[in-house]
């Protein structure tokens, strides 16, 4: 099913009902496909396991990062500074 952005704004409930029935709704803007509206699958979201942070490859050569996980390294970098 295809719908315009105006349809999305004015007929949201009907489009969501279509996704509940298993349909995929393609949202178009000025005649070009821009987005796909699909039903939320709760079971699929819980089964996905995120193995690595996407930033892992950026810091592969960093010595400080090799001793800890990337997530811990980023958290340590984002901590506010403590003044002596």
C-alpha positions as CSV (number, residue, x, y, z in Angstrom):
1,X,0.0,0.0,0.0
2,X,1.2,3.5,-0.7
3,X,0.3,6.7,1.1
4,X,1.4,10.3,0.9
5,X,2.7,12.3,3.8
6,X,-0.6,14.1,3.8
7,X,-2.4,10.7,4.2
8,X,-0.1,9.9,7.0
9,X,-1.0,13.2,8.7
10,X,-4.7,12.9,8.2
11,X,-5.3,9.2,8.3
12,X,-2.8,7.8,10.8
13,X,-5.2,5.5,12.4
14,X,-6.2,3.8,9.2
15,X,-2.6,3.4,8.1
16,X,-1.7,1.9,11.5
17,X,-4.6,-0.5,11.2
18,X,-3.2,-1.6,7.8
19,X,0.1,-2.5,9.4
20,X,-1.8,-4.4,12.1
21,X,-3.3,-6.5,9.3
22,X,0.3,-7.3,8.1
23,X,0.5,-4.8,5.3
24,X,3.6,-2.6,4.6
25,X,2.8,1.0,3.9
26,X,5.2,3.0,1.7
27,X,5.1,6.7,2.5
28,X,5.8,9.0,-0.5
29,X,6.7,12.7,-0.5
30,X,6.3,14.5,-3.7
31,X,6.0,11.3,-5.6
32,X,9.2,9.7,-4.3
33,X,9.3,6.9,-1.8
34,X,10.7,8.1,1.5
35,X,9.8,5.6,4.3
36,X,8.2,2.3,5.0
37,X,5.6,1.8,7.8
38,X,5.6,-1.7,9.2
39,X,4.1,-3.3,12.3
40,X,6.3,-3.4,15.4
41,X,7.5,-6.9,16.2
42,X,8.2,-7.0,20.0
43,X,9.7,-10.6,19.9
44,X,12.1,-9.6,17.1
45,X,13.4,-6.6,19.1
46,X,14.3,-8.7,22.1
47,X,16.1,-11.4,20.1
48,X,18.5,-9.0,18.5
49,X,21.8,-9.0,20.3
50,X,24.2,-6.2,19.8
51,X,27.6,-7.7,19.9
52,X,29.8,-4.6,19.3
53,X,29.5,-0.9,19.4
54,X,29.6,0.5,15.9
55,X,32.4,2.8,16.9
56,X,34.7,-0.1,17.7
57,X,36.5,0.0,14.4
58,X,37.3,3.7,14.9
59,X,39.3,3.1,18.0
60,X,40.9,-0.2,17.2
61,X,44.4,1.2,17.3
62,X,43.9,3.1,20.6
63,X,45.9,1.6,23.4
64,X,43.6,3.0,26.1
65,X,40.6,1.3,24.5
66,X,42.2,-2.2,24.2
67,X,42.1,-2.8,28.0
68,X,38.4,-2.0,28.3
69,X,35.2,-2.2,26.2
70,X,34.4,0.6,23.8
71,X,31.3,1.5,25.8
72,X,33.3,1.9,29.0
73,X,35.9,4.0,27.2
74,X,33.2,6.3,25.8
75,X,31.5,6.6,29.2
76,X,34.8,7.5,30.8
77,X,35.5,10.2,28.1
78,X,32.0,11.7,28.7
79,X,32.4,12.0,32.5
80,X,32.4,15.6,33.7
81,X,35.9,16.8,34.7
82,X,36.6,17.0,38.4
83,X,38.5,20.1,39.5
84,X,41.2,19.6,42.2
